[in-house]
Amino acid sequence: MLDLSNFPGAKYYWHNGKILDWDSYAIHAMAHVAHYGSSVFEGIRAYETPRGPAIFRLKEHIDRFFYSASAINMEVPYPHDEISETCRMVVRKNQLNSAYIRPNLFYGYGNLGLTPHACPVNLTVGCWEWGAYLGEESLRNGVHTLLMPWKRFHPSQINASVKLGGLYVQSNIFATEARRLGYNEAVFLNIEDRISEGPGENIIIVKNGKLTTNDKAESVLEGITRTSIMTMAKNLGYETEIAPISVEDFLTADEAFFTGTAAEVTPITKITDSRDRNQTQEEWKTYQLGDGKPGKITLELAHLYQDIVRGKVAEYDHWLTYVYDTPEEAKSNLNGRVKALDPENV
Ligand SMILES: Cc1ncc(COP(=O)(O)O)c(C=O)c1O
């Protein structure tokens, strides 16, 4: 029996064309992926809107899914539009108003040599309700990050902008380590000793009203949230640039924040510098950004983002894919459980 107590999930998930009960599992312990991390995944969110749940930037996520698969020459057994439709369908099937959606392609059972020549490619799409990744508190008050001496892999080693399961071992280890040491999240360097990103989040800094973020040449996964926020900032009239971020730029920024599908827009208010491996934790220096509270521009963008994903900003409606064809269908399928579907809102 699975222990679902910490992760109850949802009612159902989709696997290779079939709907399975959440507590059933369809993968053998000798599947290739369980040994070598040979998977490709996406992380997507659907939010409650006045027209029922809507998926944020679905097309861009599925485009990246295919791009990541191409990086390991994995053949995707379903076309783009069917995978997009499956994402919509699993949210409907689970009758969720909001959801985190996880498509996952992986090499299954076939052979256990390193080259998965006899392993079928499986596709699973699951979804469940998932609150703020770093906690509700983090969105309001910001997070304390640990700048670590570890360097995220370099683009000369492997494409840094793809979501391959095995690549996340580095993120798993250092996100866990930062939390064990009492911080909310880790920040990686790149090989050139500049700032890379968080284990599952990009970083944007603000200095003198200008927003700066780095790109894949700096060992980051170029996130869809990051790109959306930079577009929104430009549309609001802020100066924006894609450029390397030095450690000094980060530690002396007026404001800084994480972006990511899971983390959304999370202000960074404190940074502890643990780069010097000869120092003890007591000797690490902590830097406060601004007055130690989430910055003004950070909050403006965070609020706008939350409004956009909830379908409140017509200008950005094209970023949303509605899960139901009509608001009426949403209402009847969700048994009127949608707060945002009050008649005056529709
Ligand atoms: C390593 C890493 N960086 C950044 C991000 C943010 O990307 P996105 O905004 O597309 O979710 C993610 C999450 O997918 C990630 O895993």
The ligand as a Gaussian input file, in Angstrom:
#p B3LYP/6-31G(d) Opt

LIG

0 1
 C       16.051000      24.640000     -12.554000
 C       14.833000      25.474000     -12.803000
 N       14.993000      26.783000     -13.046000
 C       13.931000      27.583000     -13.280000
 C       12.644000      27.097000     -13.281000
 C       11.493000      27.999000     -13.565000
 O       10.922000      27.666000     -14.800000
 P        9.403000      27.966000     -15.125000
 O        9.194000      29.401000     -14.838000
 O        9.273000      27.632000     -16.560000
 O        8.595000      27.078000     -14.249000
 C       12.431000      25.731000     -13.032000
 C       11.083000      25.180000     -13.027000
 O       10.649000      24.629000     -13.994000
 C       13.551000      24.903000     -12.801000
 O       13.393000      23.611000     -12.552000

